[in-house]
Amino acid sequence: MPSRRRSAVYAFRPYFLILELQILILAASTILMPPSTVAAADSWRDYAARPDSWYRSEEGLRVADNVLSFQSPQGSWPKSVATAATRYQGDPRRLRGTFDNGATRSEIRFLARAYRATAEPRFQDAVQRALDHILQAQYASGGWPQSYPPGNGYHRHITFNDGTMVGLMLLLREVADSDAFALVGPLRRRQAGEAFERGVDCILKCQIVVDGQPTAWCAQHDAETLQPRGARSYEHPSLSGGESAGIVRLLMGLDDPGPDVVWAVNAACQWYRQAKLTGIRQIRRDGDKQIVPDPKAPPLWARFYEIGTNRPIFSGRDGVIKYDLAQIERERRTGYSWYGPWGAEVLADWAKWKQKHGQ
């Protein structure tokens, strides 16, 4: 099978930056995230633009040591914490890391940059330990849980939710292909590339088939059977218009895609075309979300579609599926991202992709 690790459609760095940023935006829009999380996301972008001299400065070294202090014994970092802002003062054994909401990926990239600027061994050691943790967390089926060890709850499922698995794969491809990660050594870089390939195979096997036709992906899949799985009470097994966007765009970035990838991409994009919702607009009125008719509104896609019928579904904390957003409680209606423009960029990229590959 041709190598899939490099991007032929986009130059690697711009492609990665765009897709990773959109993953973080999706995660941020899913729930009402604490202000510290939003501030942390802004900080990572700011730090990435700073010169090497800043990383060698007293401030830069202090920030890097703050990040180090939040690394869990397993090698990962917690989410919804501004890990660069202050030093962790608690018991390190109580730290619980995750791959959710951009956690761990951001810290790895920051510390890799700190090491390149300073050659401080403690930064290199932290990056290597974190990468080993990610590699260890990959299931035999090729997917990743939301955190590792995965436990017995829904976190154990292969997690596409909020771009978790796609984000990990983008990082691993960067480790394998970018000189920025020479610090981890050739063995880990090769292992990262192999893990990325297994991830692609897992994605292809997880694509949900309805009446013989591949469609999209669920936000979670069983680690062994690869069947769609639910998570929180309002997140049912379904076709995800949100999470599937990052998945299919990752596949469209693969170099020399084989026939299995081409088939999967075309089928997913056809599903996005069929799942498009027109003539409606989502508005906020008196702090509430409402769906109103508007023939001039740009298309929308639902976060979740019922498998088999392709009907948008919604659910409150009671776990009861509804087919109208207005029928769930206000707290879940306003505190979750039920509609979005996710398919628009997928279909725009698909047009370029088909031209590139002679489709």
Contacts in CASP RR format, 6 or more apart in sequence:
PFRMAT RR
TARGET T0000
AUTHOR 0000-0000-0000
METHOD contacts of the structure
MODEL  1
MPSRRRSAVYAFRPYFLILELQILILAASTILMPPSTVAAADSWRDYAAR
PDSWYRSEEGLRVADNVLSFQSPQGSWPKSVATAATRYQGDPRRLRGTFD
NGATRSEIRFLARAYRATAEPRFQDAVQRALDHILQAQYASGGWPQSYPP
GNGYHRHITFNDGTMVGLMLLLREVADSDAFALVGPLRRRQAGEAFERGV
DCILKCQIVVDGQPTAWCAQHDAETLQPRGARSYEHPSLSGGESAGIVRL
LMGLDDPGPDVVWAVNAACQWYRQAKLTGIRQIRRDGDKQIVPDPKAPPL
WARFYEIGTNRPIFSGRDGVIKYDLAQIERERRTGYSWYGPWGAEVLADW
AKWKQKHGQ
1 258 0 8 1.000
2 255 0 8 1.000
2 256 0 8 1.000
2 257 0 8 1.000
2 258 0 8 1.000
3 255 0 8 1.000
3 256 0 8 1.000
4 196 0 8 1.000
4 197 0 8 1.000
4 200 0 8 1.000
4 254 0 8 1.000
4 255 0 8 1.000
4 256 0 8 1.000
4 257 0 8 1.000
4 261 0 8 1.000
5 173 0 8 1.000
5 176 0 8 1.000
5 177 0 8 1.000
5 193 0 8 1.000
5 196 0 8 1.000
5 197 0 8 1.000
5 255 0 8 1.000
6 12 0 8 1.000
6 177 0 8 1.000
6 255 0 8 1.000
7 15 0 8 1.000
7 253 0 8 1.000
7 254 0 8 1.000
7 255 0 8 1.000
8 253 0 8 1.000
8 254 0 8 1.000
8 255 0 8 1.000
8 256 0 8 1.000
8 356 0 8 1.000
9 15 0 8 1.000
9 252 0 8 1.000
9 253 0 8 1.000
9 349 0 8 1.000
9 352 0 8 1.000
9 353 0 8 1.000
9 356 0 8 1.000
10 18 0 8 1.000
10 253 0 8 1.000
12 173 0 8 1.000
12 174 0 8 1.000
12 177 0 8 1.000
12 178 0 8 1.000
15 253 0 8 1.000
16 170 0 8 1.000
16 173 0 8 1.000
16 174 0 8 1.000
19 166 0 8 1.000
19 170 0 8 1.000
19 246 0 8 1.000
19 249 0 8 1.000
19 250 0 8 1.000
20 105 0 8 1.000
20 167 0 8 1.000
20 170 0 8 1.000
22 245 0 8 1.000
22 246 0 8 1.000
22 345 0 8 1.000
23 102 0 8 1.000
23 162 0 8 1.000
23 163 0 8 1.000
23 166 0 8 1.000
23 167 0 8 1.000
23 246 0 8 1.000
24 41 0 8 1.000
24 101 0 8 1.000
24 102 0 8 1.000
26 162 0 8 1.000
26 163 0 8 1.000
26 242 0 8 1.000
26 243 0 8 1.000
26 337 0 8 1.000
26 342 0 8 1.000
27 33 0 8 1.000
27 100 0 8 1.000
27 101 0 8 1.000
27 102 0 8 1.000
27 162 0 8 1.000
27 163 0 8 1.000
28 37 0 8 1.000
28 38 0 8 1.000
28 41 0 8 1.000
28 101 0 8 1.000
29 337 0 8 1.000
30 161 0 8 1.000
30 162 0 8 1.000
30 336 0 8 1.000
30 337 0 8 1.000
31 335 0 8 1.000
31 336 0 8 1.000
32 335 0 8 1.000
33 80 0 8 1.000
33 101 0 8 1.000
34 80 0 8 1.000
36 80 0 8 1.000
36 81 0 8 1.000
36 82 0 8 1.000
36 85 0 8 1.000
37 79 0 8 1.000
37 80 0 8 1.000
37 81 0 8 1.000
37 82 0 8 1.000
37 101 0 8 1.000
39 82 0 8 1.000
39 85 0 8 1.000
40 81 0 8 1.000
40 82 0 8 1.000
40 83 0 8 1.000
40 84 0 8 1.000
40 85 0 8 1.000
40 106 0 8 1.000
41 106 0 8 1.000
43 82 0 8 1.000
43 84 0 8 1.000
43 85 0 8 1.000
44 84 0 8 1.000
44 106 0 8 1.000
44 109 0 8 1.000
44 110 0 8 1.000
47 63 0 8 1.000
47 84 0 8 1.000
47 110 0 8 1.000
47 113 0 8 1.000
48 109 0 8 1.000
48 110 0 8 1.000
48 113 0 8 1.000
52 116 0 8 1.000
52 117 0 8 1.000
53 117 0 8 1.000
54 60 0 8 1.000
55 61 0 8 1.000
55 64 0 8 1.000
55 113 0 8 1.000
55 114 0 8 1.000
55 117 0 8 1.000
55 118 0 8 1.000
56 117 0 8 1.000
56 118 0 8 1.000
60 114 0 8 1.000
61 118 0 8 1.000
61 120 0 8 1.000
63 84 0 8 1.000
64 110 0 8 1.000
64 111 0 8 1.000
64 114 0 8 1.000
64 118 0 8 1.000
64 120 0 8 1.000
64 123 0 8 1.000
65 87 0 8 1.000
66 83 0 8 1.000
66 84 0 8 1.000
66 85 0 8 1.000
66 86 0 8 1.000
66 87 0 8 1.000
66 88 0 8 1.000
67 77 0 8 1.000
67 83 0 8 1.000
67 84 0 8 1.000
67 107 0 8 1.000
67 110 0 8 1.000
67 111 0 8 1.000
68 111 0 8 1.000
68 122 0 8 1.000
68 123 0 8 1.000
68 126 0 8 1.000
69 87 0 8 1.000
69 88 0 8 1.000
70 77 0 8 1.000
70 78 0 8 1.000
70 81 0 8 1.000
70 83 0 8 1.000
70 88 0 8 1.000
70 95 0 8 1.000
70 107 0 8 1.000
71 77 0 8 1.000
71 95 0 8 1.000
71 107 0 8 1.000
71 126 0 8 1.000
71 129 0 8 1.000
71 130 0 8 1.000
72 78 0 8 1.000
72 92 0 8 1.000
72 95 0 8 1.000
72 96 0 8 1.000
72 97 0 8 1.000
73 92 0 8 1.000
73 93 0 8 1.000
73 95 0 8 1.000
74 97 0 8 1.000
74 133 0 8 1.000
74 148 0 8 1.000
74 149 0 8 1.000
75 97 0 8 1.000
75 104 0 8 1.000
75 126 0 8 1.000
75 129 0 8 1.000
75 130 0 8 1.000
75 132 0 8 1.000
75 133 0 8 1.000
76 97 0 8 1.000
76 98 0 8 1.000
76 99 0 8 1.000
76 103 0 8 1.000
76 104 0 8 1.000
76 130 0 8 1.000
76 133 0 8 1.000
76 134 0 8 1.000
76 147 0 8 1.000
76 148 0 8 1.000
77 83 0 8 1.000
77 97 0 8 1.000
77 98 0 8 1.000
77 103 0 8 1.000
77 104 0 8 1.000
77 106 0 8 1.000
77 107 0 8 1.000
77 130 0 8 1.000
78 95 0 8 1.000
78 96 0 8 1.000
78 97 0 8 1.000
78 98 0 8 1.000
78 103 0 8 1.000
79 97 0 8 1.000
79 98 0 8 1.000
79 100 0 8 1.000
79 101 0 8 1.000
79 102 0 8 1.000
79 103 0 8 1.000
80 101 0 8 1.000
80 103 0 8 1.000
81 103 0 8 1.000
83 107 0 8 1.000
84 110 0 8 1.000
88 95 0 8 1.000
96 147 0 8 1.000
97 103 0 8 1.000
97 104 0 8 1.000
97 147 0 8 1.000
98 104 0 8 1.000
98 146 0 8 1.000
98 147 0 8 1.000
99 105 0 8 1.000
99 134 0 8 1.000
99 137 0 8 1.000
99 144 0 8 1.000
99 145 0 8 1.000
99 146 0 8 1.000
99 147 0 8 1.000
99 148 0 8 1.000
99 159 0 8 1.000
99 164 0 8 1.000
99 168 0 8 1.000
100 146 0 8 1.000
100 147 0 8 1.000
100 159 0 8 1.000
100 161 0 8 1.000
100 162 0 8 1.000
100 164 0 8 1.000
101 162 0 8 1.000
102 164 0 8 1.000
102 167 0 8 1.000
104 130 0 8 1.000
104 133 0 8 1.000
104 134 0 8 1.000
105 167 0 8 1.000
105 168 0 8 1.000
105 170 0 8 1.000
105 171 0 8 1.000
107 130 0 8 1.000
108 127 0 8 1.000
108 130 0 8 1.000
108 131 0 8 1.000
108 171 0 8 1.000
109 171 0 8 1.000
109 174 0 8 1.000
111 123 0 8 1.000
111 126 0 8 1.000
111 127 0 8 1.000
111 130 0 8 1.000
112 123 0 8 1.000
112 127 0 8 1.000
112 180 0 8 1.000
112 181 0 8 1.000
112 183 0 8 1.000
113 180 0 8 1.000
114 120 0 8 1.000
114 123 0 8 1.000
115 123 0 8 1.000
115 124 0 8 1.000
115 127 0 8 1.000
115 183 0 8 1.000
116 180 0 8 1.000
116 183 0 8 1.000
124 183 0 8 1.000
127 181 0 8 1.000
127 183 0 8 1.000
127 184 0 8 1.000
128 183 0 8 1.000
128 184 0 8 1.000
128 188 0 8 1.000
131 175 0 8 1.000
131 184 0 8 1.000
131 188 0 8 1.000
131 192 0 8 1.000
132 188 0 8 1.000
133 148 0 8 1.000
134 144 0 8 1.000
134 168 0 8 1.000
134 171 0 8 1.000
134 172 0 8 1.000
134 195 0 8 1.000
135 188 0 8 1.000
135 191 0 8 1.000
135 192 0 8 1.000
135 195 0 8 1.000
136 148 0 8 1.000
137 144 0 8 1.000
137 145 0 8 1.000
137 148 0 8 1.000
137 150 0 8 1.000
138 144 0 8 1.000
138 195 0 8 1.000
138 198 0 8 1.000
138 199 0 8 1.000
139 145 0 8 1.000
139 158 0 8 1.000
139 202 0 8 1.000
139 223 0 8 1.000
139 224 0 8 1.000
141 158 0 8 1.000
141 202 0 8 1.000
141 205 0 8 1.000
141 223 0 8 1.000
141 224 0 8 1.000
141 226 0 8 1.000
142 158 0 8 1.000
142 195 0 8 1.000
142 198 0 8 1.000
142 199 0 8 1.000
142 201 0 8 1.000
142 202 0 8 1.000
143 158 0 8 1.000
143 165 0 8 1.000
143 198 0 8 1.000
143 199 0 8 1.000
143 202 0 8 1.000
143 223 0 8 1.000
144 158 0 8 1.000
144 159 0 8 1.000
144 164 0 8 1.000
144 165 0 8 1.000
144 168 0 8 1.000
145 155 0 8 1.000
145 156 0 8 1.000
145 157 0 8 1.000
145 158 0 8 1.000
145 159 0 8 1.000
145 223 0 8 1.000
146 154 0 8 1.000
146 155 0 8 1.000
146 156 0 8 1.000
146 157 0 8 1.000
146 159 0 8 1.000
146 161 0 8 1.000
146 164 0 8 1.000
147 155 0 8 1.000
150 156 0 8 1.000
150 223 0 8 1.000
154 220 0 8 1.000
154 229 0 8 1.000
154 230 0 8 1.000
154 231 0 8 1.000
154 232 0 8 1.000
156 223 0 8 1.000
157 220 0 8 1.000
157 221 0 8 1.000
157 222 0 8 1.000
157 223 0 8 1.000
157 229 0 8 1.000
157 230 0 8 1.000
157 231 0 8 1.000
158 165 0 8 1.000
158 202 0 8 1.000
158 206 0 8 1.000
158 220 0 8 1.000
158 221 0 8 1.000
158 222 0 8 1.000
158 223 0 8 1.000
158 226 0 8 1.000
159 165 0 8 1.000
159 219 0 8 1.000
159 220 0 8 1.000
160 166 0 8 1.000
160 206 0 8 1.000
160 217 0 8 1.000
160 218 0 8 1.000
160 219 0 8 1.000
160 220 0 8 1.000
160 221 0 8 1.000
160 240 0 8 1.000
160 243 0 8 1.000
160 244 0 8 1.000
160 247 0 8 1.000
161 219 0 8 1.000
161 220 0 8 1.000
161 231 0 8 1.000
161 235 0 8 1.000
161 243 0 8 1.000
162 243 0 8 1.000
163 243 0 8 1.000
163 246 0 8 1.000
165 199 0 8 1.000
165 203 0 8 1.000
166 246 0 8 1.000
166 247 0 8 1.000
166 250 0 8 1.000
169 196 0 8 1.000
169 199 0 8 1.000
169 200 0 8 1.000
169 250 0 8 1.000
170 250 0 8 1.000
172 192 0 8 1.000
172 193 0 8 1.000
172 195 0 8 1.000
172 196 0 8 1.000
173 192 0 8 1.000
173 193 0 8 1.000
173 196 0 8 1.000
174 180 0 8 1.000
174 181 0 8 1.000
175 181 0 8 1.000
175 184 0 8 1.000
175 188 0 8 1.000
175 189 0 8 1.000
175 192 0 8 1.000
175 193 0 8 1.000
176 189 0 8 1.000
176 190 0 8 1.000
176 192 0 8 1.000
176 193 0 8 1.000
176 196 0 8 1.000
181 189 0 8 1.000
181 192 0 8 1.000
182 189 0 8 1.000
184 192 0 8 1.000
200 251 0 8 1.000
200 254 0 8 1.000
200 261 0 8 1.000
202 226 0 8 1.000
203 217 0 8 1.000
203 247 0 8 1.000
203 250 0 8 1.000
203 251 0 8 1.000
203 264 0 8 1.000
204 260 0 8 1.000
204 261 0 8 1.000
204 264 0 8 1.000
205 226 0 8 1.000
206 217 0 8 1.000
206 218 0 8 1.000
206 221 0 8 1.000
206 226 0 8 1.000
207 214 0 8 1.000
207 215 0 8 1.000
207 216 0 8 1.000
207 217 0 8 1.000
207 264 0 8 1.000
207 267 0 8 1.000
207 268 0 8 1.000
208 214 0 8 1.000
208 215 0 8 1.000
208 216 0 8 1.000
208 217 0 8 1.000
208 218 0 8 1.000
208 228 0 8 1.000
208 239 0 8 1.000
208 307 0 8 1.000
209 215 0 8 1.000
210 307 0 8 1.000
210 308 0 8 1.000
211 308 0 8 1.000
213 267 0 8 1.000
214 263 0 8 1.000
214 264 0 8 1.000
214 267 0 8 1.000
214 268 0 8 1.000
214 271 0 8 1.000
215 239 0 8 1.000
215 267 0 8 1.000
215 268 0 8 1.000
215 271 0 8 1.000
216 239 0 8 1.000
216 240 0 8 1.000
216 241 0 8 1.000
216 244 0 8 1.000
216 247 0 8 1.000
216 248 0 8 1.000
216 268 0 8 1.000
216 271 0 8 1.000
216 272 0 8 1.000
216 275 0 8 1.000
216 305 0 8 1.000
217 228 0 8 1.000
217 239 0 8 1.000
217 240 0 8 1.000
217 243 0 8 1.000
217 244 0 8 1.000
217 247 0 8 1.000
218 228 0 8 1.000
218 229 0 8 1.000
218 230 0 8 1.000
218 237 0 8 1.000
218 238 0 8 1.000
218 239 0 8 1.000
218 240 0 8 1.000
218 243 0 8 1.000
219 230 0 8 1.000
219 231 0 8 1.000
219 235 0 8 1.000
219 238 0 8 1.000
219 240 0 8 1.000
219 243 0 8 1.000
219 304 0 8 1.000
220 228 0 8 1.000
220 229 0 8 1.000
220 230 0 8 1.000
220 231 0 8 1.000
220 235 0 8 1.000
221 227 0 8 1.000
221 228 0 8 1.000
221 229 0 8 1.000
222 228 0 8 1.000
222 229 0 8 1.000
227 237 0 8 1.000
228 237 0 8 1.000
228 238 0 8 1.000
228 307 0 8 1.000
229 237 0 8 1.000
230 236 0 8 1.000
230 237 0 8 1.000
233 315 0 8 1.000
233 316 0 8 1.000
233 317 0 8 1.000
233 318 0 8 1.000
233 319 0 8 1.000
234 314 0 8 1.000
234 315 0 8 1.000
234 316 0 8 1.000
234 317 0 8 1.000
234 319 0 8 1.000
234 328 0 8 1.000
234 332 0 8 1.000
234 336 0 8 1.000
235 304 0 8 1.000
235 315 0 8 1.000
236 304 0 8 1.000
236 313 0 8 1.000
236 315 0 8 1.000
236 319 0 8 1.000
236 321 0 8 1.000
237 307 0 8 1.000
238 304 0 8 1.000
238 305 0 8 1.000
238 306 0 8 1.000
238 307 0 8 1.000
238 313 0 8 1.000
239 271 0 8 1.000
239 275 0 8 1.000
239 304 0 8 1.000
239 305 0 8 1.000
239 306 0 8 1.000
239 307 0 8 1.000
239 310 0 8 1.000
240 303 0 8 1.000
240 304 0 8 1.000
240 305 0 8 1.000
241 272 0 8 1.000
241 275 0 8 1.000
241 301 0 8 1.000
241 302 0 8 1.000
241 303 0 8 1.000
241 304 0 8 1.000
241 305 0 8 1.000
241 342 0 8 1.000
241 343 0 8 1.000
242 301 0 8 1.000
242 303 0 8 1.000
242 340 0 8 1.000
242 342 0 8 1.000
244 268 0 8 1.000
244 272 0 8 1.000
244 342 0 8 1.000
245 272 0 8 1.000
245 342 0 8 1.000
245 343 0 8 1.000
245 345 0 8 1.000
245 346 0 8 1.000
246 346 0 8 1.000
247 268 0 8 1.000
248 264 0 8 1.000
248 265 0 8 1.000
248 268 0 8 1.000
248 269 0 8 1.000
248 272 0 8 1.000
248 346 0 8 1.000
249 345 0 8 1.000
249 346 0 8 1.000
249 349 0 8 1.000
251 257 0 8 1.000
251 261 0 8 1.000
251 264 0 8 1.000
251 265 0 8 1.000
251 268 0 8 1.000
252 265 0 8 1.000
252 349 0 8 1.000
252 350 0 8 1.000
252 353 0 8 1.000
253 353 0 8 1.000
254 261 0 8 1.000
257 265 0 8 1.000
257 357 0 8 1.000
262 357 0 8 1.000
262 359 0 8 1.000
265 350 0 8 1.000
265 353 0 8 1.000
266 359 0 8 1.000
268 346 0 8 1.000
269 346 0 8 1.000
269 347 0 8 1.000
269 350 0 8 1.000
272 301 0 8 1.000
272 343 0 8 1.000
272 346 0 8 1.000
272 347 0 8 1.000
272 350 0 8 1.000
273 347 0 8 1.000
274 310 0 8 1.000
275 301 0 8 1.000
275 302 0 8 1.000
275 305 0 8 1.000
275 310 0 8 1.000
276 299 0 8 1.000
276 300 0 8 1.000
276 301 0 8 1.000
276 343 0 8 1.000
277 299 0 8 1.000
277 300 0 8 1.000
277 301 0 8 1.000
277 302 0 8 1.000
277 312 0 8 1.000
277 339 0 8 1.000
278 297 0 8 1.000
278 299 0 8 1.000
278 300 0 8 1.000
279 293 0 8 1.000
279 294 0 8 1.000
279 295 0 8 1.000
279 296 0 8 1.000
279 297 0 8 1.000
280 291 0 8 1.000
280 292 0 8 1.000
280 293 0 8 1.000
280 294 0 8 1.000
280 297 0 8 1.000
280 300 0 8 1.000
281 291 0 8 1.000
281 292 0 8 1.000
281 293 0 8 1.000
281 294 0 8 1.000
281 297 0 8 1.000
281 300 0 8 1.000
282 289 0 8 1.000
282 290 0 8 1.000
282 291 0 8 1.000
282 300 0 8 1.000
282 339 0 8 1.000
282 340 0 8 1.000
283 289 0 8 1.000
283 290 0 8 1.000
283 291 0 8 1.000
283 292 0 8 1.000
284 290 0 8 1.000
284 334 0 8 1.000
287 334 0 8 1.000
288 330 0 8 1.000
288 333 0 8 1.000
288 334 0 8 1.000
289 325 0 8 1.000
289 333 0 8 1.000
289 334 0 8 1.000
289 338 0 8 1.000
290 326 0 8 1.000
291 325 0 8 1.000
291 326 0 8 1.000
291 339 0 8 1.000
298 341 0 8 1.000
298 344 0 8 1.000
299 341 0 8 1.000
299 343 0 8 1.000
299 344 0 8 1.000
300 339 0 8 1.000
300 340 0 8 1.000
300 341 0 8 1.000
301 339 0 8 1.000
301 340 0 8 1.000
301 341 0 8 1.000
301 342 0 8 1.000
301 343 0 8 1.000
302 312 0 8 1.000
302 313 0 8 1.000
302 338 0 8 1.000
302 339 0 8 1.000
302 340 0 8 1.000
303 336 0 8 1.000
303 337 0 8 1.000
303 338 0 8 1.000
303 339 0 8 1.000
303 340 0 8 1.000
304 312 0 8 1.000
304 313 0 8 1.000
304 314 0 8 1.000
304 338 0 8 1.000
305 311 0 8 1.000
305 312 0 8 1.000
305 313 0 8 1.000
306 312 0 8 1.000
306 313 0 8 1.000
306 321 0 8 1.000
311 323 0 8 1.000
312 323 0 8 1.000
312 338 0 8 1.000
313 321 0 8 1.000
313 322 0 8 1.000
313 323 0 8 1.000
314 321 0 8 1.000
314 322 0 8 1.000
314 323 0 8 1.000
314 324 0 8 1.000
314 325 0 8 1.000
314 327 0 8 1.000
314 328 0 8 1.000
314 333 0 8 1.000
314 338 0 8 1.000
315 321 0 8 1.000
315 322 0 8 1.000
315 328 0 8 1.000
315 332 0 8 1.000
316 322 0 8 1.000
316 328 0 8 1.000
316 329 0 8 1.000
316 332 0 8 1.000
317 329 0 8 1.000
317 331 0 8 1.000
317 332 0 8 1.000
322 328 0 8 1.000
325 333 0 8 1.000
325 338 0 8 1.000
325 339 0 8 1.000
326 333 0 8 1.000
353 359 0 8 1.000
END
